[in-house]
């Protein structure tokens, strides 16, 4: 089985595609979230995310 590398530290979309890194397109997932129009949508985050 061939494993694809994880794109740790890669922030360039072209490199993701041309070098064969894992890439998950969540565009349709976001569309589903918007279309559901729920009263509340919870987005969790890791502890201390964004802290200095």
C-alpha atoms as one frame of an Amber mdcrd trajectory, in Angstrom:
protein
   0.000   0.000   0.000   1.330   3.425  -0.989   1.036   6.082   1.707   0.826
   9.761   0.855   2.811  12.181   3.017   1.024  14.548   5.377   1.362  18.223
   4.391   2.906  19.389   7.666   4.163  22.944   7.188   2.986  23.111   3.547
   0.776  26.131   2.891   1.024  26.232  -0.897  -1.874  24.600  -2.779   0.237
  23.932  -5.866   2.812  22.003  -3.804   0.029  19.987  -2.167  -1.237  18.790
  -5.519   2.006  18.396  -7.489   3.894  16.551  -4.721   0.996  14.218  -3.923
   0.229  15.246  -0.337  -3.069  14.415   1.318  -5.673  17.082   0.607  -9.280
  17.062   1.835 -11.659  19.414   0.053 -14.336  20.507   2.550 -16.146  22.859
   0.171 -19.324  20.756   0.058 -19.206  20.307   3.845 -19.263  24.092   4.299
 -22.163  24.346   1.832 -24.121  21.806   3.906 -23.459  23.825   7.075 -24.719
  27.011   5.433 -27.767  25.340   3.869 -28.911  23.766   7.167 -29.360  27.219
   8.744 -29.197  25.859  12.267 -29.802  28.108  15.230 -26.337  27.272  16.554
 -23.198  25.880  14.914 -20.335  24.912  17.209 -16.749  25.064  15.949 -14.342
  23.653  18.511 -10.664  24.516  18.721  -7.606  22.989  20.399  -6.664  24.215
  23.856  -4.649  27.442  23.888  -5.189  27.914  20.154  -4.327  31.482  19.187
  -2.875  32.397  22.575   0.456  34.165  22.920
